[in-house]
């Protein structure tokens, strides 16, 4: 696992902070709806960008999945892969594009194992990024449900419990 910041190496702390923010955003949801989602997104986005960029190198995709990837941002992958490592991960766990960098998905999997609530969510197939949400607040998009909307033509794949059991046995 790469050195990274203290917070990156302690995903439980990040996950706890994440849960607090989720609760806070849900409590503020009526006020946010009253003020207008796009207006609040414009206010929150710079703060969200500053915090997430310093911790995760966030690209502000508007569809944050940190909670399901061991508090590791998959958009920091040079290929921006959101569904796991590519076939080019080196034998030492480093990236094929940037050999000096640990594969984002190797880190995500290692960090996800440190979380108490670790589960098969990390292997969920995510739809392609909705680029129309780029630069918007993932927190506001979570409240509106836009972060979970699939692009036209995308079909969800069913879970495979046999594969999930094999992957998550310790």
Secondary structure, 3 states (H helix, E strand, C coil): CCCCCCCCCCHHHHHHHHHHHHHHHHHHHHHHHHHCHHHHHHHHHHHHHHHHHHHHCCCCCCCCCHHHCCCCCHHHCCCCCCCCCCCCCCCCCECCCCCCCECHHHHHHHHHCCCCCCCHHHHCCCCCCCHHHCCCCHHHHHHHCHHHCCCCCCCCCCCCHHHHHHHCCC
